Amino acid sequence: MRVRLVTAAVALSVALGGTVLAAPAAQAAAHRPSVAPMAKAASAGFNVGGIWTVYQSNSSNATLSVTQDAQGKLTGIARTGSTTTGTIEQGFVDGSYIYFVIAWSDGSKGRYIGSRGTDGRLSGVTSDLAHPSSQATWYTTWTF
């Protein structure tokens, strides 16, 4: 999962014209020996389980009901307005990073990549998987 997150972070950074400061740490993590299951469960870092809202820069906000297991895997549902619903079809928390994809009832899929800030709030970038140039920033007011 770390490799996918690092790959996504690199792509996101390049798309936004930034640099990737976490790459050396990610490379070091890739060279560590495998860890015991208990240590792996602790890598989730924080728990996002519960009901919270993602506020997007394009005003397309979503309320999520999320369940997180001991390994950091996310499942749940999402809703925008009164008619559009979605399912978290893949997602995880790893360290201070979060990644999830929502499959919406209208057929679109949104990818959310972000991190937990020092204030405990989540923020990041989302994109439509069918139209990657369609992007927005997102954040939560809830702290984790």
C-alpha positions in Angstrom: 0.0 0.0 0.0 2.9 2.4 0.7 4.1 2.0 -2.9 0.7 3.0 -4.2 0.4 5.9 -1.9 3.9 7.1 -2.8 3.2 6.7 -6.5 0.0 8.7 -6.1 1.8 11.4 -4.1 4.5 11.7 -6.7 1.9 12.0 -9.5 -0.1 14.5 -7.4 3.0 16.5 -6.7 4.1 16.6 -10.3 0.6 17.6 -11.4 0.6 20.4 -8.8 4.2 21.5 -9.7 5.6 20.6 -6.3 8.3 18.5 -5.0 8.0 15.2 -3.0 9.7 15.6 0.3 8.6 12.2 1.6 10.3 10.2 -1.1 13.5 9.3 0.9 11.4 8.1 3.9 9.2 6.1 1.5 12.3 4.5 -0.1 13.7 3.7 3.4 10.3 2.1 4.3 10.4 0.0 1.1 13.8 -1.5 2.2 12.6 -2.5 5.7 12.2 -6.2 6.4 8.6 -7.4 6.7 6.9 -6.7 10.0 4.8 -8.9 12.3 1.0 -8.6 12.0 0.7 -6.6 15.2 3.2 -4.0 14.1 1.5 -3.7 10.8 -1.9 -3.1 12.5 -0.3 -0.2 14.4 0.8 1.4 11.1 -2.7 2.7 10.5 -1.7 5.8 12.5 -5.1 7.2 13.3 -8.8 6.1 13.0 -11.2 7.8 10.7 -14.1 5.6 11.6 -17.4 7.5 12.1 -19.5 10.1 10.2 -17.8 13.1 8.8 -17.9 15.5 5.9 -15.4 16.2 3.1 -15.6 19.8 2.0 -14.4 20.3 -1.6 -13.1 23.4 -3.3 -15.7 22.8 -6.1 -18.5 22.9 -3.5 -19.4 19.2 -4.1 -19.3 18.2 -0.4 -19.9 14.7 0.7 -20.8 13.1 4.1 -19.2 9.8 4.7 -20.0 7.0 7.1 -16.7 5.2 7.5 -15.5 2.0 9.2 -11.8 1.3 9.6 -10.3 -2.1 10.5 -7.2 -2.8 12.6 -5.0 -2.8 9.5 -6.3 0.6 8.3 -8.6 -0.6 5.6 -11.6 1.6 5.0 -15.2 0.7 4.0 -18.3 2.7 4.1 -20.8 4.9 2.2 -21.0 8.5 1.1 -23.8 10.9 0.2 -24.0 14.2 -1.6 -27.3 16.1 -1.4 -30.3 13.9 -1.1 -30.0 11.6 -4.1 -26.4 10.8 -5.0 -24.9 8.0 -2.9 -21.6 6.2 -3.1 -19.6 3.3 -1.7 -16.0 3.4 -0.6 -14.8 0.6 -2.8 -11.1 0.8 -1.7 -9.3 2.8 0.9 -6.7 2.8 3.7 -5.0 4.8 6.3 -1.2 4.4 6.5 0.8 6.5 9.0 -0.5 10.1 8.5 -1.8 9.4 5.0 -5.3 8.5 3.8 -6.4 7.2 0.4 -9.9 6.1 -0.7 -12.0 5.8 -3.9 -15.8 6.4 -3.9 -17.9 4.7 -6.5 -20.8 7.1 -7.0 -24.4 6.0 -8.0 -24.1 8.1 -11.2 -21.3 5.9 -12.4 -18.4 8.2 -11.6 -15.5 7.4 -9.3 -13.6 9.9 -7.2 -10.1 9.3 -5.8 -9.2 11.1 -2.6 -5.6 11.4 -1.5 -4.6 13.3 1.6 -3.0 13.4 5.0 -3.7 14.2 8.6 -2.3 17.6 9.6 -0.8 18.5 13.0 -4.2 20.0 13.9 -5.8 16.5 13.4 -7.8 17.5 10.3 -7.6 15.7 7.0 -6.9 17.5 3.7 -5.8 16.6 0.2 -6.8 16.4 -3.5 -9.6 14.5 -5.2 -10.0 13.7 -8.9 -12.5 12.0 -11.1 -10.9 8.7 -12.3 -12.6 9.0 -15.7 -11.5 12.6 -16.1 -8.2 13.0 -14.1 -7.9 16.7 -15.0 -11.1 17.3 -13.1 -9.6 17.9 -9.6 -10.5 19.7 -6.4 -8.9 20.1 -3.0 -10.7 18.8 0.0 -10.6 19.1 3.8 -12.4 18.1 7.0 -13.4 20.2 9.9 -13.6 17.1 12.1 -10.3 16.2 13.9 -9.0 12.6 14.0 
